[in-house]
Amino acid sequence: MPGATFTVVSLSDPSIPQLVNGQCADSNNPYGQASIQVRVDYTNGGAQETLSLNYKGSFSYEQTSAPSTHLHPKVWLVWQPGHDYIILLASLS
């Protein structure tokens, strides 16, 4: 996307296998709460910020991160119940 790059800096989801000390570890907990942090690096001015989102677990309704403070683009993270993915919304204006 012009104006920004996105990097996952932290992901904790007990329902999917993850690397722990270089080994694949499966906690096999489909009901545990998950969390993600995404760093946004803005190409205009060199600013950066991190968006955080807790999702899954006991949440039965849509979860949305706080919006970015930067306006161009303004970004959010969204999770909808029943889905195994995060949506990154971006507004160019």
Contacts in CASP RR format, 6 or more apart in sequence:
PFRMAT RR
TARGET T0000
AUTHOR 0000-0000-0000
METHOD contacts of the structure
MODEL  1
MPGATFTVVSLSDPSIPQLVNGQCADSNNPYGQASIQVRVDYTNGGAQET
LSLNYKGSFSYEQTSAPSTHLHPKVWLVWQPGHDYIILLASLS
1 73 0 8 1.000
1 90 0 8 1.000
2 43 0 8 1.000
3 42 0 8 1.000
3 43 0 8 1.000
3 44 0 8 1.000
3 72 0 8 1.000
3 73 0 8 1.000
4 40 0 8 1.000
4 41 0 8 1.000
4 42 0 8 1.000
4 43 0 8 1.000
4 70 0 8 1.000
4 73 0 8 1.000
4 75 0 8 1.000
4 90 0 8 1.000
5 40 0 8 1.000
5 41 0 8 1.000
5 43 0 8 1.000
6 38 0 8 1.000
6 39 0 8 1.000
6 40 0 8 1.000
6 41 0 8 1.000
6 75 0 8 1.000
6 88 0 8 1.000
7 38 0 8 1.000
7 39 0 8 1.000
7 41 0 8 1.000
8 36 0 8 1.000
8 37 0 8 1.000
8 38 0 8 1.000
9 37 0 8 1.000
9 38 0 8 1.000
9 39 0 8 1.000
9 50 0 8 1.000
10 35 0 8 1.000
10 36 0 8 1.000
10 37 0 8 1.000
11 18 0 8 1.000
11 34 0 8 1.000
11 35 0 8 1.000
11 36 0 8 1.000
11 37 0 8 1.000
12 18 0 8 1.000
12 34 0 8 1.000
12 35 0 8 1.000
12 36 0 8 1.000
13 34 0 8 1.000
13 35 0 8 1.000
13 36 0 8 1.000
13 56 0 8 1.000
14 27 0 8 1.000
14 28 0 8 1.000
14 29 0 8 1.000
14 32 0 8 1.000
14 33 0 8 1.000
14 34 0 8 1.000
15 27 0 8 1.000
15 28 0 8 1.000
15 29 0 8 1.000
15 30 0 8 1.000
15 31 0 8 1.000
15 32 0 8 1.000
15 34 0 8 1.000
15 56 0 8 1.000
15 84 0 8 1.000
16 84 0 8 1.000
17 24 0 8 1.000
17 25 0 8 1.000
17 26 0 8 1.000
18 24 0 8 1.000
18 25 0 8 1.000
18 27 0 8 1.000
19 25 0 8 1.000
31 56 0 8 1.000
31 57 0 8 1.000
32 56 0 8 1.000
32 57 0 8 1.000
33 54 0 8 1.000
33 55 0 8 1.000
33 56 0 8 1.000
33 57 0 8 1.000
33 58 0 8 1.000
33 59 0 8 1.000
34 54 0 8 1.000
34 55 0 8 1.000
34 56 0 8 1.000
34 57 0 8 1.000
35 52 0 8 1.000
35 53 0 8 1.000
35 54 0 8 1.000
35 55 0 8 1.000
36 52 0 8 1.000
36 53 0 8 1.000
36 55 0 8 1.000
36 77 0 8 1.000
36 86 0 8 1.000
37 50 0 8 1.000
37 51 0 8 1.000
37 52 0 8 1.000
37 53 0 8 1.000
38 50 0 8 1.000
38 51 0 8 1.000
38 77 0 8 1.000
38 88 0 8 1.000
39 48 0 8 1.000
39 49 0 8 1.000
39 50 0 8 1.000
40 48 0 8 1.000
40 49 0 8 1.000
40 50 0 8 1.000
40 51 0 8 1.000
40 68 0 8 1.000
40 70 0 8 1.000
40 75 0 8 1.000
41 47 0 8 1.000
41 48 0 8 1.000
42 48 0 8 1.000
42 70 0 8 1.000
44 72 0 8 1.000
47 70 0 8 1.000
49 68 0 8 1.000
49 69 0 8 1.000
49 70 0 8 1.000
51 65 0 8 1.000
51 66 0 8 1.000
51 68 0 8 1.000
51 75 0 8 1.000
51 76 0 8 1.000
51 77 0 8 1.000
52 65 0 8 1.000
52 66 0 8 1.000
52 77 0 8 1.000
53 63 0 8 1.000
53 64 0 8 1.000
53 65 0 8 1.000
53 77 0 8 1.000
53 78 0 8 1.000
53 79 0 8 1.000
53 86 0 8 1.000
54 63 0 8 1.000
55 63 0 8 1.000
55 79 0 8 1.000
55 86 0 8 1.000
56 79 0 8 1.000
59 79 0 8 1.000
59 81 0 8 1.000
60 81 0 8 1.000
61 81 0 8 1.000
62 78 0 8 1.000
62 79 0 8 1.000
62 80 0 8 1.000
62 81 0 8 1.000
63 78 0 8 1.000
63 79 0 8 1.000
64 76 0 8 1.000
64 77 0 8 1.000
64 78 0 8 1.000
64 79 0 8 1.000
65 76 0 8 1.000
65 77 0 8 1.000
65 78 0 8 1.000
66 76 0 8 1.000
67 74 0 8 1.000
67 75 0 8 1.000
67 76 0 8 1.000
68 74 0 8 1.000
68 75 0 8 1.000
68 76 0 8 1.000
72 92 0 8 1.000
72 93 0 8 1.000
73 90 0 8 1.000
73 91 0 8 1.000
73 92 0 8 1.000
74 90 0 8 1.000
74 91 0 8 1.000
75 88 0 8 1.000
75 89 0 8 1.000
75 90 0 8 1.000
75 91 0 8 1.000
76 88 0 8 1.000
76 89 0 8 1.000
77 86 0 8 1.000
77 87 0 8 1.000
77 88 0 8 1.000
77 89 0 8 1.000
78 86 0 8 1.000
78 87 0 8 1.000
78 88 0 8 1.000
78 89 0 8 1.000
79 85 0 8 1.000
79 86 0 8 1.000
79 87 0 8 1.000
80 87 0 8 1.000
END
